[in-house]
Amino acid sequence: MTKNCYLCDNLPDDLDFGGKTINIYVRGDNLSTEYDAENDGDVVNDAIYKRNITVENRLNVNLNFFANTGTDLWNERNKYVDTVRSSVMTNDGSIDLVAALSYMAPYMAQEGLFYNLLAADMPYLEFNQPWWSSTLIDELAIGDRLYYASGEASLGMIKGLFCFYFNKDLLESYKLEDPYELVRNGRWTLDKAEEMSSKVYCDINGNTKKDYDSDQFGTFILSVDFIPNFLISSGLRMTERNSDGMPYAVLGSDPVMDFFERMISFMEQDAVGVSQSNTEHQNIFHEGRTLFLAAQLSTSETMREMTYDFGVIPYPKYDEAQESYLTTSRSTYSAFSIPITAERDIVAAVLEAMASESYRTVTPAYYESALKVKYSRDDVSSQMFDIIRESVCFEFGIFHGIMLNGITTDIRNVISGVSTNGWASTWASKESSFNAILTEFAADISALEQ
């Protein structure tokens, strides 16, 4: 059955949970923007509000979204995990559904705090539906075990999709090729990005070195956190699966080694810069001082008042032989888990209803109304948003990167030049511990009773 051209879920029509309050533990950095939004006339906030009311009325529940952390969740991550752990260990009934920062979920799952979402008797959750990311589910599962999942219920997954922005004024001034046509023709590659970037770089203050406060760049990466996506956009992976479905590392393979050599060369160009934080030099694109900006879809929300005209395209392919453009989402979206102390069946129904209703209301509001209309400058950008969204894929190692000995930090440090050891020696020093942690994690997950 469909509704307004969107597929409906298969929850029974007669579900009635008697006005039960469902306590949903979210994050202080997205409580008001993704979950407990007001009906204030903003198209996205209104959609979130409508979703919540629809789920409450449909299942006869009261959704209580709450947080005890602030906007700087990373520095309060231990507080978040401690809160979940304490609730489960004391069985105080304070948390029915966990919507954690994705990086945190594996630690809590490994402790046995959550139900297996793939259990044969787990009701209502249908991960083959479009409101769940099937590729992410496949990546997160260890055999027949899955303790956290994400999809349309987390608006952050769409907001975090990586992309490139380009300055149309600089493009015209330097008589460069049209990035839209390059994308359409399959010619938007790292080589092309480097070629075009080199033509735009200008040492404005004449001090013969990169100066992010004054120089003009060809490509600027808004945060080092966005660097690991180049591995994904180049068609490569951090892990593969063996015949038993267990993940193993491929970070020492020849294609990966070649990728690092190529990316380090790319980053060493004067025309290419990168911010070492999420806020440093965040206005460089607004000021018209870079042709390309590697960022994420949500970055467009800051560009409404920009004087310079801009467009959006995917991250470049590694080379023209690569079949398609690829991207992933920054691992700051929410991963959903059901604590073993919660009333599993009720919470599973609520989670499925939230996800499917988000698919029909929240995602279209953000993607079709806000992103394509409110934050776009031309119709072609809308087509590019579709290409970016259709190219999304996920990777076990990216999601679990912090747990896996901080491997994503090593990747970004080598590529950005913070570490000068090169990837071969870096991986040689990390491989043993990476594999040990991965093996232990898979064994612990496989041994859980729930």
C-alpha positions as CSV (number, residue, x, y, z in Angstrom):
1,M,0.0,0.0,0.0
2,T,1.2,3.5,-0.7
3,K,0.4,6.9,0.6
4,N,1.1,10.0,-1.5
5,C,3.4,7.8,-3.6
6,Y,5.3,6.6,-0.5
7,L,5.2,3.0,0.7
8,C,3.4,2.4,4.0
9,D,4.6,0.0,6.7
10,N,3.0,-3.2,7.8
11,L,2.2,-2.4,11.4
12,P,-1.2,-3.8,12.4
13,D,-4.0,-1.2,12.3
14,D,-5.3,-2.2,15.8
15,L,-2.1,-1.5,17.8
16,D,-3.0,0.3,21.0
17,F,-0.5,0.7,23.8
18,G,-2.9,2.4,26.2
19,G,-1.2,5.8,26.4
20,K,2.1,4.4,27.5
21,T,5.0,6.9,27.7
22,I,8.0,5.9,25.6
23,N,11.2,7.5,26.9
24,I,13.5,8.1,24.0
25,Y,17.0,9.1,25.0
26,V,18.5,11.4,22.4
27,R,21.4,13.8,22.2
28,G,21.6,17.4,23.3
29,D,23.0,18.5,20.0
30,N,20.0,17.3,18.0
31,L,17.1,17.1,20.5
32,S,15.3,20.2,19.1
33,T,16.4,19.9,15.4
34,E,15.6,16.2,14.8
35,Y,13.2,15.0,17.5
36,D,11.3,17.4,19.8
37,A,10.8,20.2,17.2
38,E,8.1,22.8,17.6
39,N,5.3,23.5,15.1
40,D,6.7,26.9,14.2
41,G,6.2,27.4,10.5
42,D,9.6,26.0,9.4
43,V,9.0,23.3,6.9
44,V,11.3,20.7,8.6
45,N,10.3,21.5,12.1
46,D,6.6,21.2,11.2
47,A,7.2,17.9,9.5
48,I,9.0,16.5,12.6
49,Y,6.2,17.8,14.8
50,K,3.6,16.1,12.5
51,R,5.6,12.8,12.6
52,N,5.5,12.7,16.4
53,I,1.8,13.5,16.6
54,T,1.0,10.9,14.0
55,V,3.0,8.2,15.7
56,E,1.4,9.1,19.1
57,N,-2.1,9.0,17.8
58,R,-1.6,5.9,15.7
59,L,-0.2,3.8,18.5
60,N,-1.7,5.6,21.5
61,V,1.6,6.4,23.1
62,N,3.3,9.5,24.5
63,L,6.7,10.2,23.0
64,N,9.1,11.7,25.6
65,F,12.3,12.8,23.9
66,F,14.9,13.8,26.4
67,A,18.7,14.5,26.7
68,N,21.1,15.2,29.5
69,T,24.0,16.3,27.3
70,G,24.8,19.6,25.6
71,T,25.7,20.5,22.1
72,D,29.3,19.3,22.4
73,L,28.3,15.6,22.6
74,W,31.8,14.3,21.8
75,N,33.2,15.6,25.1
76,E,30.1,14.2,26.9
77,R,30.1,10.8,25.2
78,N,31.1,9.0,28.4
79,K,28.2,10.7,30.2
80,Y,25.8,9.5,27.5
81,V,27.1,5.9,27.7
82,D,27.0,5.9,31.5
83,T,23.4,7.1,31.5
84,V,22.3,4.2,29.3
85,R,24.4,1.7,31.2
86,S,23.0,2.9,34.6
87,S,19.4,2.7,33.3
88,V,19.9,-0.9,32.1
89,M,21.8,-2.1,35.1
90,T,19.4,-0.7,37.6
91,N,16.3,-1.5,35.4
92,D,14.9,1.9,36.4
93,G,12.7,2.1,33.3
94,S,14.0,5.6,32.3
95,I,15.0,4.7,28.8
96,D,12.9,2.7,26.3
97,L,14.7,3.7,23.1
98,V,18.3,4.8,22.6
99,A,19.2,7.2,19.8
100,A,23.0,7.4,20.2
101,L,25.7,9.1,18.3
102,S,26.7,6.3,15.9
103,Y,30.2,6.0,17.2
104,M,28.9,5.2,20.8
105,A,26.6,2.4,19.8
106,P,29.2,-0.4,19.4
107,Y,30.6,0.1,23.0
108,M,27.1,-0.3,24.5
109,A,26.2,-3.2,22.3
110,Q,29.4,-5.1,23.3
111,E,28.3,-4.8,26.9
112,G,25.1,-6.6,26.2
113,L,22.9,-3.6,26.9
114,F,20.6,-4.0,23.8
115,Y,18.3,-6.5,22.1
116,N,19.3,-8.2,18.9
117,L,17.2,-6.4,16.3
118,L,17.5,-9.4,13.9
119,A,16.2,-11.9,16.4
120,A,13.7,-14.4,14.9
121,D,11.0,-13.3,17.4
122,M,11.7,-9.5,17.0
123,P,8.4,-8.1,15.8
124,Y,7.5,-5.2,13.5
125,L,11.0,-4.1,12.4
126,E,11.3,-4.7,8.6
127,F,14.8,-3.7,7.5
128,N,14.1,-4.4,3.8
129,Q,11.8,-1.3,3.8
130,P,13.1,2.0,2.3
131,W,13.0,3.9,5.6
132,W,15.9,1.7,6.7
133,S,19.3,1.9,5.0
134,S,19.7,-1.7,3.8
135,T,23.4,-1.2,2.9
136,L,24.0,0.1,6.4
137,I,22.2,-2.8,8.0
138,D,24.3,-5.3,6.0
139,E,27.4,-3.5,7.1
140,L,26.5,-3.3,10.8
141,A,25.3,-6.9,11.3
142,I,27.7,-9.5,12.7
143,G,26.2,-12.8,11.3
144,D,22.6,-12.8,12.5
145,R,23.3,-10.2,15.2
146,L,22.4,-6.5,14.9
147,Y,22.2,-4.2,17.9
148,Y,21.9,-0.8,16.3
149,A,20.3,0.5,13.1
150,S,19.6,3.7,11.3
151,G,17.8,5.2,8.4
152,E,15.0,7.7,7.8
153,A,14.3,8.1,11.6
154,S,17.6,10.0,11.8
155,L,17.5,13.2,9.7
156,G,21.2,13.5,10.5
157,M,21.9,10.7,8.0
158,I,20.8,12.8,5.1
159,K,22.2,16.0,6.5
160,G,25.6,14.3,6.9
161,L,25.9,13.0,3.3
162,F,29.3,14.3,1.9
163,C,29.4,16.5,-1.2
164,F,31.4,19.1,-3.0
165,Y,30.3,22.7,-3.5
166,F,31.7,25.0,-6.2
167,N,31.9,28.7,-6.7
168,K,30.3,29.7,-10.0
169,D,31.9,33.1,-10.0
170,L,35.4,31.7,-9.8
171,L,34.5,29.1,-12.4
172,E,33.5,31.9,-14.8
173,S,36.5,34.1,-14.0
174,Y,39.0,31.4,-14.8
175,K,37.0,30.0,-17.7
176,L,37.0,26.5,-16.3
177,E,34.9,23.4,-17.3
178,D,31.4,23.1,-16.1
179,P,31.4,20.7,-13.0
180,Y,27.8,19.6,-13.8
181,E,28.8,18.4,-17.2
182,L,31.9,16.7,-15.8
183,V,29.7,14.8,-13.4
184,R,27.2,13.8,-16.1
185,N,29.9,12.6,-18.4
186,G,31.7,10.6,-15.7
187,R,34.8,12.8,-15.9
188,W,34.6,14.4,-12.5
189,T,37.7,12.7,-10.9
190,L,40.6,13.5,-8.5
191,D,42.8,14.4,-11.5
192,K,40.2,16.8,-12.8
193,A,39.7,18.4,-9.3
194,E,43.5,18.8,-9.0
195,E,43.8,20.3,-12.5
196,M,41.0,22.8,-11.9
197,S,42.2,23.7,-8.4
198,S,45.8,24.4,-9.6
199,K,44.4,27.1,-12.0
200,V,42.6,29.0,-9.2
201,Y,45.2,29.1,-6.4
202,C,46.6,32.5,-5.6
203,D,49.1,33.4,-2.9
204,I,47.3,36.7,-2.2
205,N,49.5,37.9,0.7
206,G,52.7,36.8,-1.1
207,N,54.2,35.0,1.8
208,T,55.0,31.9,-0.4
209,K,53.0,29.5,1.9
210,K,49.5,28.4,2.4
211,D,47.6,31.0,4.4
212,Y,44.0,30.0,5.1
213,D,43.1,33.5,6.4
214,S,43.9,35.3,3.1
215,D,44.9,33.0,0.2
216,Q,42.6,31.8,-2.6
217,F,42.3,28.0,-2.9
218,G,41.3,25.5,-5.5
219,T,39.9,22.9,-3.1
220,F,39.3,23.3,0.6
221,I,38.1,20.5,2.9
222,L,36.0,22.0,5.6
223,S,37.1,19.5,8.2
224,V,39.6,16.7,8.5
225,D,36.7,14.6,9.5
226,F,35.5,14.7,5.9
227,I,38.8,13.1,4.6
228,P,38.0,9.4,5.1
229,N,35.1,9.8,2.6
230,F,37.7,10.1,-0.2
231,L,38.4,6.4,0.5
232,I,34.8,5.5,0.0
233,S,34.3,7.9,-3.0
234,S,37.3,6.2,-4.7
235,G,35.4,2.9,-4.6
236,L,37.6,1.4,-1.8
237,R,36.9,-0.2,1.5
238,M,38.4,-0.7,5.0
239,T,36.9,-4.1,5.5
240,E,35.5,-7.1,3.6
241,R,33.5,-10.1,4.8
242,N,34.7,-13.7,4.9
243,S,32.5,-16.7,4.1
244,D,31.1,-16.7,7.6
245,G,30.0,-13.0,7.3
246,M,32.8,-11.8,9.7
247,P,34.6,-8.6,8.8
248,Y,38.3,-8.5,8.2
249,A,40.7,-5.6,7.3
250,V,41.8,-4.8,3.8
251,L,43.7,-1.6,4.6
252,G,47.0,-3.1,3.6
253,S,45.9,-4.0,0.0
254,D,47.7,-2.6,-3.0
255,P,44.7,-0.5,-4.2
256,V,44.4,1.1,-0.7
257,M,48.2,1.8,-0.7
258,D,47.9,3.4,-4.1
259,F,45.0,5.5,-2.9
260,F,46.9,6.9,0.0
261,E,49.9,7.8,-2.3
262,R,47.5,9.6,-4.6
263,M,45.6,11.5,-1.9
264,I,48.8,12.6,-0.1
265,S,50.0,14.0,-3.4
266,F,46.7,15.7,-3.9
267,M,46.8,17.3,-0.4
268,E,50.4,18.5,-0.8
269,Q,49.4,20.9,-3.6
270,D,49.4,24.6,-2.6
271,A,45.9,24.8,-4.1
272,V,44.4,22.3,-1.6
273,G,43.7,23.1,2.0
274,V,42.0,21.5,5.0
275,S,40.7,22.7,8.3
276,Q,41.8,20.8,11.4
277,S,38.5,21.4,13.1
278,N,34.8,21.7,12.3
279,T,34.8,25.5,12.8
280,E,38.2,26.7,11.8
281,H,38.0,28.7,8.5
282,Q,34.4,27.7,8.1
283,N,33.7,30.9,6.1
284,I,36.4,30.5,3.5
285,F,33.8,29.5,0.9
286,H,31.4,32.3,1.9
287,E,34.2,34.7,1.3
288,G,34.7,33.5,-2.2
289,R,38.3,32.2,-1.6
290,T,38.0,28.6,-2.8
291,L,36.7,27.1,-6.0
292,F,35.6,23.8,-4.4
293,L,34.5,23.1,-0.8
294,A,34.4,19.5,0.4
295,A,31.6,19.4,3.0
296,Q,28.3,17.8,3.7
297,L,24.7,18.5,2.6
298,S,23.8,20.3,5.9
299,T,26.6,22.9,5.1
300,S,24.2,24.4,2.5
301,E,22.0,25.6,5.4
302,T,24.7,28.2,6.1
303,M,24.9,29.5,2.5
304,R,21.5,31.2,2.1
305,E,23.0,34.7,2.5
306,M,26.1,34.1,0.4
307,T,26.9,36.8,-2.2
308,Y,28.6,34.3,-4.5
309,D,26.6,31.9,-6.6
310,F,27.4,28.2,-6.0
311,G,26.5,24.7,-7.1
312,V,26.8,21.2,-5.6
313,I,28.3,18.0,-7.0
314,P,29.4,14.6,-5.6
315,Y,32.9,13.9,-4.3
316,P,35.1,13.0,-7.3
317,K,35.7,9.5,-8.5
318,Y,39.2,8.1,-8.2
319,D,39.5,7.9,-12.0
320,E,37.2,7.6,-15.1
321,A,37.4,3.8,-15.0
322,Q,35.4,3.9,-11.7
323,E,31.8,3.0,-12.6
324,S,29.9,5.4,-10.4
325,Y,30.1,8.2,-7.9
326,L,30.0,7.1,-4.3
327,T,29.6,8.7,-0.9
328,T,28.8,7.9,2.7
329,S,27.3,9.9,5.5
330,R,29.4,11.5,8.3
331,S,29.1,9.2,11.3
332,T,27.3,11.8,13.4
333,Y,23.8,10.5,12.7
334,S,21.8,8.6,15.3
335,A,21.9,4.8,15.7
336,F,18.8,3.3,17.3
337,S,18.9,0.5,19.9
338,I,16.3,-1.1,22.2
339,P,17.6,-1.7,25.8
340,I,17.1,-5.2,27.2
341,T,15.1,-3.6,30.1
342,A,12.5,-2.1,27.7
343,E,9.2,-3.6,26.6
344,R,10.7,-4.8,23.4
345,D,7.5,-5.3,21.3
346,I,6.1,-1.9,22.1
347,V,9.3,-0.1,21.4
348,A,9.9,-2.0,18.2
349,A,6.5,-0.8,16.9
350,V,7.3,2.8,17.9
351,L,10.6,2.7,16.2
352,E,9.2,1.2,13.0
353,A,6.4,3.8,13.0
354,M,8.9,6.6,13.6
355,A,11.1,5.5,10.7
356,S,8.3,4.9,8.2
357,E,6.5,8.2,9.1
358,S,9.9,10.1,8.8
359,Y,10.2,8.6,5.3
360,R,6.8,10.0,4.3
361,T,7.0,13.4,6.1
362,V,10.4,14.5,7.5
363,T,12.7,13.3,4.7
364,P,10.6,14.9,1.9
365,A,10.3,18.1,3.9
366,Y,14.1,18.4,4.3
367,Y,15.2,16.9,1.0
368,E,12.6,18.1,-1.5
369,S,11.5,21.4,0.2
370,A,14.4,22.7,2.2
371,L,17.5,21.2,0.5
372,K,16.3,21.4,-3.2
373,V,14.4,24.7,-2.9
374,K,15.4,26.7,0.2
375,Y,19.1,26.0,0.1
376,S,19.7,25.5,-3.7
377,R,20.6,28.2,-6.3
378,D,19.6,26.3,-9.5
379,D,17.6,23.3,-10.8
380,V,20.7,21.3,-11.7
381,S,21.8,21.3,-8.0
382,S,18.6,19.4,-7.3
383,Q,19.6,16.8,-9.8
384,M,23.0,16.6,-8.2
385,F,21.4,16.1,-4.8
386,D,19.6,13.1,-6.3
387,I,22.9,11.7,-7.6
388,I,24.6,12.1,-4.2
389,R,21.7,10.5,-2.3
390,E,21.5,7.6,-4.8
391,S,25.3,7.0,-4.5
392,V,25.3,6.5,-0.7
393,C,27.0,3.5,0.7
394,F,28.3,2.5,4.1
395,E,31.4,0.8,5.5
396,F,31.8,-1.2,8.7
397,G,35.2,0.3,9.4
398,I,33.9,3.9,9.1
399,F,31.0,3.3,11.5
400,H,33.2,1.5,14.0
401,G,36.3,3.6,13.4
402,I,36.7,5.0,16.9
403,M,36.3,1.6,18.5
404,L,38.8,0.1,16.0
405,N,41.8,1.8,17.6
406,G,40.8,5.2,16.1
407,I,41.6,4.1,12.6
408,T,39.7,6.9,10.9
409,T,41.8,9.4,12.8
410,D,44.9,7.8,11.4
411,I,43.5,7.9,7.9
412,R,42.8,11.6,8.1
413,N,46.1,12.4,9.8
414,V,48.2,10.6,7.1
415,I,46.3,12.2,4.3
416,S,46.2,15.7,5.8
417,G,49.9,15.6,6.6
418,V,49.5,15.8,10.4
419,S,51.3,12.4,10.4
420,T,54.3,12.2,8.1
421,N,54.9,8.4,8.5
422,G,52.9,7.5,5.4
423,W,50.2,4.8,5.3
424,A,52.4,1.8,4.9
425,S,54.2,2.3,8.2
426,T,51.1,3.6,9.9
427,W,49.1,0.5,9.0
428,A,52.0,-1.7,10.0
429,S,51.9,-0.2,13.5
430,K,48.1,-0.5,13.7
431,E,47.3,-3.7,11.9
432,S,47.8,-6.1,14.9
433,S,45.8,-4.1,17.3
434,F,43.1,-3.3,14.7
435,N,42.6,-7.0,14.0
436,A,42.7,-8.0,17.7
437,I,40.0,-5.5,18.5
438,L,37.9,-6.5,15.5
439,T,38.2,-10.2,16.4
440,E,37.3,-9.6,20.0
441,F,34.3,-7.4,19.1
442,A,32.9,-9.9,16.6
443,A,33.3,-12.7,19.2
444,D,31.7,-10.7,22.0
445,I,28.7,-9.8,19.7
446,S,28.3,-13.4,18.6
447,A,28.3,-14.6,22.2
448,L,25.5,-12.3,23.4
449,E,22.5,-14.1,24.7
450,Q,19.9,-11.5,23.7
